[in-house]
Amino acid sequence: MDNQLKEIVGATLAAIGTIITAISTIPAKSKKMEKLFDGLDIVGNSLQGTGNALEADGQSGPSLEKVGNEIQAIGNSIVIAGLTLDLEDENEEKLVIAGNWLQALGGAAALGDEFEDPTAAGQIFNINGNLLQSIGNSLQAYGGTINLKEKERGGSEESANNIIAVGSWIQAVGSVLSLIGTIQEENQEISSESSEENNEPDSKSSVWLNEELL
């Protein structure tokens, strides 16, 4: 799989993952639905982590975008740990909150990279996409923090869960925008590479012409 395809596939997996995670924030009507949504949350974060890792692997050379995707993949892994490890409720919540803050940081780092090349295709989609993802993850982390405090006080968790849900859907929208921007950017790179290959002079012809001129 070439680098352009890795980035497109990675962005697609990340977008699907964020949508699945957002769906998992819908209030459950029963214990059965609650278990289903918990499973969807794990699947969604797994897809996001895999997608971010693929995007990072598809970027040649060091860059803020590569670092940002790596940080996001680590953040997703920490969220998955919080959702799957058999820990006390408070520690599980703290892991999920830390993972979301890391994802927000990764999105901010990737956002910074988008301002370096103003002529890149899909830049406006990538800027808005990374910005929304960073905001969405920050809201999820903030909502998780409120949720933790409400549990300690024995209060209602509804407002915190609403913040987490809003953050999840904002992240999902941002991820879809980033996917559109990535497709446009990678298509531009593929077109540029094809043009360079077509315009490359034949080496044998060049040698023959040089000999004739001499």
Secondary structure, DSSP 4 states (H G I P E B T S, - for coil): --HHHHHHHHHHHHHHHHHHHHHTTSPPSSHHHHHHHHHHHHHHHHHHHHHHHHHHHTS-S--HHHHHHHHHHHHHHHHHHHHHS---HHHHHHHHHHHHHHHHHHHHHHHHHHTS-TTSTTHHHHHHHHHHHHHHHHHHHHHHHHHHHHHHHT---HHHHHHHHHHHHHHHHHHHHHHHHHHHHHHHHHHHHHHHHHHSPPHHHHHHHHHHH-
